[in-house]
């Protein structure tokens, strides 16, 4: 029995195409097709109905898939159990995050993670796109959101907050706004996401809500570029606390409205750890979840 062939078969059922499986494996689609054809030849049945536009299971293929998928999961459990005996997870962990969160919060922790789990390899994929965990074969992802939708398992990593920040140089030159409404007279730095572009929301401890229309000469598609522009004295910016805590403590940025909750979308936001919905969570994923919660939670 060729376990790799069986894994490719199950992945093809999940993803619905040889091309999607090939992208995750880093091989040519024809290679996946040949492996499936070889499996079909060995079994003496056709597992997939193939057309130029679609790929679907035959009756025999569905029956085979229902038997094979639990066996592969049980095999993964057995490998996991062996690794747990010496406490050293092995293999490759694929982790996804936004560029800013990955660069700011995850990359500085990877050295300590390697020291603790030297047998585990980590692929950190940083992108601001909303990655399909199953299609891209990700074991774990960090998402920044008020809430999550879809068939995913999620656990809160950390609560996030936003603040309006500006550099001391900018404030010396343009003056410090006393109230949120004063931002109307400032050259604000904007994030190009539609929800962040034109309005910032402020809420007092008493719950009074105020929306302020903002405008400025510069907009950025990168949160790291937005922060850099604020540090250069180009104007006030709405930035996450996890990006700015150190700069505020060091005086490189000033929190303009520390008594307000601030957002462009929702006041209740968080960083979430998410992984595909499945009954078995590999040891490599569990140790990364626990590590990130300990360091950042």
C-alpha positions in Angstrom: 0.0 0.0 0.0 1.4 3.4 -1.1 0.4 5.8 1.7 1.4 8.8 -0.4 -1.0 7.8 -3.1 -3.8 7.5 -0.6 -3.0 10.9 0.8 -3.1 12.4 -2.7 -6.4 10.7 -3.3 -8.0 12.1 -0.2 -6.6 15.6 -0.9 -8.1 15.4 -4.4 -11.5 14.6 -3.0 -11.2 17.6 -0.5 -9.9 20.1 -3.1 -11.7 19.0 -6.2 -8.9 19.2 -8.7 -5.5 17.8 -9.5 -4.2 21.3 -10.0 -5.1 22.4 -6.4 -3.4 19.3 -4.9 -0.4 19.9 -7.1 -0.1 23.5 -5.9 0.0 22.3 -2.3 2.5 19.6 -3.0 4.7 21.8 -5.2 4.5 19.4 -8.1 3.1 19.4 -11.6 -0.6 18.4 -11.9 0.3 15.6 -14.3 2.2 14.0 -11.5 -0.8 13.9 -9.3 -2.9 12.6 -12.1 -0.5 9.8 -12.8 -0.5 8.8 -9.1 -4.3 8.6 -9.0 -4.3 6.7 -12.3 -1.8 4.2 -10.8 -4.0 3.8 -7.8 -7.1 3.2 -10.0 -5.1 0.6 -12.0 -4.1 -1.2 -8.8 -7.6 -1.3 -7.6 -9.1 -2.1 -10.9 -11.8 0.6 -10.7 -12.3 4.2 -11.7 -12.3 6.5 -8.7 -13.0 9.8 -10.5 -15.2 10.8 -13.4 -13.1 13.3 -15.3 -14.3 16.0 -17.7 -12.6 19.1 -19.0 -14.4 21.2 -16.4 -15.0 19.0 -13.4 -13.8 16.1 -11.3 -16.2 14.0 -9.3 -16.1 10.7 -7.4 -17.6 7.6 -8.9 -19.7 5.3 -6.7 -16.7 3.1 -6.2 -14.5 6.2 -5.5 -16.9 7.5 -2.8 -17.0 4.1 -1.1 -13.2 3.9 -1.1 -12.8 7.4 0.2 -15.2 6.8 3.1 -13.0 3.9 4.2 -9.6 5.4 3.4 -9.9 8.8 5.1 -10.4 7.4 8.6 -7.5 5.1 8.1 -5.2 7.9 7.2 -6.4 9.9 10.2 -5.7 7.0 12.5 -2.2 6.6 10.9 -1.5 10.2 11.7 -2.7 9.6 15.3 -0.3 6.7 15.6 2.6 8.9 14.4 1.5 11.6 16.8 1.5 9.1 19.7 5.0 8.0 19.0 6.2 11.6 18.9 4.5 12.3 22.2 6.6 9.7 23.9 9.7 11.9 23.8 7.7 15.2 23.6 9.3 16.2 20.3 6.9 17.0 17.4 8.4 16.5 14.0 7.6 17.3 10.4 6.6 20.6 8.8 4.1 23.2 10.2 2.6 25.6 7.7 1.5 28.8 9.5 -0.3 31.8 7.9 -0.6 35.3 9.2 -0.9 38.9 7.9 2.3 40.6 7.0 2.3 43.1 9.8 1.3 40.6 12.5 3.8 38.0 11.3 6.7 40.5 11.1 5.9 42.2 14.4 4.7 39.4 16.7 5.6 36.0 15.3 9.0 36.3 13.7 10.6 37.5 16.9 9.4 34.3 18.6 10.6 31.8 16.1 14.1 31.5 17.6 12.7 30.5 21.0 10.2 28.1 19.3 13.1 26.4 17.4 15.1 26.0 20.7 12.1 24.3 22.3 11.1 22.1 19.3 14.3 21.5 17.3 12.8 18.7 15.2 9.9 20.8 13.9 10.2 22.9 10.7 8.0 26.0 10.3 6.9 27.6 7.1 5.5 31.1 7.9 3.4 32.4 5.0 2.7 36.1 5.5 0.0 37.6 3.3 -2.8 40.1 3.7 -5.1 37.9 1.6 -7.7 35.7 3.3 -6.1 32.3 2.8 -8.1 29.2 2.2 -6.5 26.9 4.8 -7.6 23.7 3.2 -6.7 24.7 -0.4 -3.4 26.0 0.7 -2.7 23.1 3.1 -2.2 25.4 6.1 -2.0 23.8 9.5 -2.7 27.0 11.4 -3.5 30.7 10.7 -3.7 33.9 12.7 -6.6 36.1 11.7 -7.4 39.6 12.9 -11.2 40.1 13.1 -14.1 40.9 15.3 -15.6 37.5 14.6 -15.0 34.6 12.3 -17.2 32.9 9.8 -17.1 29.6 8.0 -16.4 26.0 8.9 -13.3 26.6 11.0 -12.1 25.9 14.5 -11.0 29.1 16.3 -9.5 30.0 19.6 -8.8 33.6 20.8 -5.1 34.4 20.9 -5.3 37.9 22.1 -7.6 40.9 22.4 -6.6 43.8 20.1 -7.3 47.5 20.3 -6.6 50.5 18.1 -5.2 53.9 18.9 -4.7 57.1 16.9 -1.0 57.9 17.0 1.3 60.6 15.8 5.0 61.4 16.2 6.2 64.2 18.5 7.7 66.0 15.5 4.3 66.1 13.7 2.5 67.3 16.8 5.1 70.1 17.4 4.6 71.2 13.8 0.8 70.8 13.4 -0.4 71.0 17.0 -2.0 68.2 19.2 -5.7 67.7 18.7 -7.6 68.0 22.0 -10.8 66.2 20.8 -11.4 63.6 18.1 -13.4 66.1 16.1 -10.1 68.2 15.8 -8.7 65.5 13.4 -10.8 67.1 10.7 -8.1 69.8 10.5 -5.2 67.3 10.3 -3.5 65.5 7.4 -4.4 62.0 8.5 -2.7 58.8 7.2 -5.2 56.3 5.8 -5.4 52.5 5.3 -6.7 51.6 1.8 -9.1 49.0 3.1 -12.6 50.4 2.4 -13.8 50.1 6.0 -10.7 52.1 7.3 -10.5 54.8 4.7 -12.9 57.6 5.6 -14.2 57.4 9.1 -12.7 56.7 12.5 -15.0 55.8 15.5 -14.4 57.0 19.1 -16.2 55.7 22.2 -15.9 57.2 25.7 -15.9 55.1 28.9 -19.6 56.2 29.3 -20.4 54.6 25.9 -20.9 57.9 24.0 -20.1 57.2 20.3 -18.6 59.8 17.9 -17.7 59.2 14.3 -15.1 61.5 12.7 -14.6 61.9 9.0 -10.8 61.9 8.2 -8.9 62.9 5.1 -5.3 63.2 4.0 -2.7 63.1 1.2 -1.4 59.6 1.8 -3.1 56.1 1.8 -1.2 52.8 2.3 -2.1 49.2 1.6 0.4 48.0 4.2 0.0 48.4 7.9 3.8 48.4 8.4 4.1 51.3 5.8 1.3 53.2 7.6 3.2 52.9 10.9 6.5 53.9 9.2 4.8 57.0 7.8 3.5 58.0 11.2 7.0 57.6 12.7 8.4 59.9 10.0 6.0 62.6 11.2 3.7 62.5 8.2 0.5 62.6 10.2 -1.8 60.8 12.6 -2.6 57.2 11.9 -5.0 54.6 13.3 -2.8 51.6 14.3 -3.2 48.4 16.3 -1.9 48.3 19.9 0.3 45.3 19.1 2.1 47.4 16.5 2.6 50.5 18.6 3.0 49.5 22.3 6.8 49.7 22.2 6.8 53.0 20.2 4.4 54.6 22.6 6.4 53.5 25.6 9.6 54.8 24.0 7.9 58.1 23.1 8.4 57.6 19.4 4.6 57.8 18.9 2.0 59.6 21.1 -1.4 58.1 21.8 -3.6 61.1 21.0 -6.8 59.9 22.7 -5.9 57.4 25.5 -9.2 57.8 27.2 -11.2 56.7 24.1 -11.7 53.3 22.5 -11.0 53.8 18.8 -11.7 51.8 15.7 -12.7 52.0 12.1 -14.9 49.0 12.2 -15.8 47.2 15.4 -14.6 47.9 19.0 -14.5 44.2 19.9 -11.6 42.9 17.8 -9.1 40.1 18.4 -6.4 37.9 17.0 -7.7 34.4 16.4 -5.9 31.1 15.9 -7.8 29.1 13.4 -7.3 25.7 11.8 -9.4 23.4 9.5 -12.4 21.8 11.1 -11.4 18.2 11.8 -11.5 15.8 14.7 -7.8 15.3 14.9 -5.3 18.1 15.7 -1.7 17.1 15.1 0.8 17.5 17.9 2.8 20.0 15.8 -0.2 22.2 15.6 -1.1 21.9 19.2 2.4 22.9 20.4 2.4 26.0 18.2 -1.0 27.0 19.5 0.1 26.5 23.1 3.4 28.4 22.4 1.7 31.4 20.8 -0.9 31.6 23.6 1.8 31.5 26.3 3.9 34.2 24.6 1.1 36.5 23.2 -2.2 35.5 24.9 
